[in-house]
Amino acid sequence: MGKQQNEGEGNRTAAKEYNKETKEFVKSGRVGEAAAEARRAMNSAEGKDLDAAHDKAAAHAKEHDPEETRDYKRRN
């Protein structure tokens, strides 16, 4: 494989690969297993660390689009 050309923001090659891998993961039937594993982690002693890591990462975000209406504190 040759050197990847810089496509800048909105890298189509990376988006195409991400979409392909995501579709393969969904088709694999492992989504429920992964969700259950994440739920177990959040409900374990590790959950506090995961929450702290999430909060730290969110604090580094530049700024949110004012049109965006997500509730980042809500977790399922």
Rosetta blueprint (number, residue, H / E / L):
1 M L
2 G L
3 K L
4 Q L
5 Q L
6 N L
7 E L
8 G L
9 E L
10 G L
11 N L
12 R H
13 T H
14 A H
15 A H
16 K H
17 E H
18 Y H
19 N H
20 K H
21 E H
22 T H
23 K H
24 E H
25 F H
26 V H
27 K H
28 S H
29 G L
30 R L
31 V H
32 G H
33 E H
34 A H
35 A H
36 A H
37 E H
38 A H
39 R H
40 R H
41 A H
42 M H
43 N L
44 S L
45 A L
46 E H
47 G H
48 K H
49 D H
50 L H
51 D H
52 A H
53 A H
54 H H
55 D H
56 K H
57 A H
58 A H
59 A H
60 H H
61 A L
62 K L
63 E L
64 H L
65 D L
66 P L
67 E L
68 E L
69 T L
70 R L
71 D L
72 Y L
73 K L
74 R L
75 R L
76 N L
